[in-house]
Amino acid sequence: IIRDSRCFALCQISADDRTLQRRFAQPTPASDDPFITLSTRTTPSGSPIIDQAISFIDCQLVRHVELDADHRIYVGQVTTASLLRPSPPAVYYGPTGLSA
């Protein structure tokens, strides 16, 4: 979807929103879309962002690198960014932990 649409957005979620943190921290099967039941809005480029997000960065795709592995690298140029509401951001690090 990112490669074909030539744009993407990154959302930042609140440290207080444990439900969203768990939803995106857990590995899911490729067929499961974690956005399917979430309320979203669109950025100027048309990319979806989560309504509960505290900020977002809207990007235009400038490079797509396919590696001989199970992932890809997308490089984007920021076109729009916005703070939607002040709140401490959630921070995720390591294979098993969430930290605020």
C-alpha positions in Angstrom: 0.0 0.0 0.0 2.8 2.4 0.9 4.7 1.8 -2.4 1.6 2.1 -4.5 0.2 5.2 -2.8 3.6 7.0 -2.6 2.8 8.4 0.8 2.5 7.3 4.5 1.9 8.8 7.9 3.4 8.1 11.3 1.2 8.5 14.4 2.4 9.0 18.0 0.2 7.6 20.7 -0.2 8.7 24.3 1.6 7.0 27.2 -1.8 6.9 28.9 -3.4 4.9 26.1 -2.5 1.3 27.2 -5.1 -0.2 24.9 -3.5 1.2 21.7 0.0 0.4 23.1 -0.9 -3.3 23.5 -2.7 -3.4 20.1 0.4 -2.3 18.2 3.0 -3.9 20.4 1.7 -7.4 19.9 2.7 -9.4 16.8 -0.3 -10.1 14.6 -0.8 -12.4 11.6 -0.2 -10.7 8.3 -3.9 -11.0 7.5 -5.0 -9.1 10.6 -5.2 -5.3 10.2 -4.9 -3.5 13.5 -6.6 -0.4 12.1 -9.8 -2.2 11.1 -11.9 -1.2 14.1 -10.1 2.1 14.9 -11.6 5.5 14.2 -9.3 7.3 11.8 -9.1 10.6 9.8 -6.9 11.4 6.9 -3.8 13.6 6.5 -3.4 16.1 3.6 -1.8 13.3 1.5 -4.8 11.0 2.2 -2.9 8.7 4.6 -5.0 7.4 7.6 -4.1 8.4 11.1 -5.7 7.2 14.4 -8.1 9.7 16.0 -6.5 9.0 19.4 -3.1 10.0 18.1 -1.4 12.9 19.9 0.7 13.9 16.8 1.4 12.8 13.3 4.0 13.1 10.5 2.7 13.0 7.0 5.3 11.8 4.4 5.8 11.5 0.7 7.6 8.4 -0.3 11.0 9.1 -1.9 12.7 5.7 -1.7 11.7 2.1 -1.3 14.4 -0.5 -0.6 13.6 -4.3 -0.7 16.1 -6.4 1.1 16.7 -10.1 0.9 14.8 -10.5 4.2 11.3 -10.3 5.6 11.1 -6.5 5.7 11.4 -3.4 3.6 12.7 0.1 4.2 10.7 3.2 3.2 12.2 6.7 3.2 9.8 9.6 3.3 10.1 13.4 3.0 8.0 15.1 5.7 5.2 17.2 4.0 3.1 18.0 7.1 3.3 17.4 10.8 1.0 18.4 13.6 0.6 18.2 17.3 -3.1 17.2 17.8 -3.2 17.3 21.6 -0.5 17.6 24.3 0.3 14.4 26.1 3.4 12.5 27.1 4.2 10.0 24.2 4.3 6.3 24.6 7.7 4.8 24.2 8.3 1.1 23.2 11.6 -0.6 23.3 13.0 -4.1 23.5 11.3 -7.3 22.5 8.9 -7.5 25.5 8.4 -4.2 27.2 6.3 -1.1 27.0 7.5 1.9 28.9 6.0 5.3 29.5 
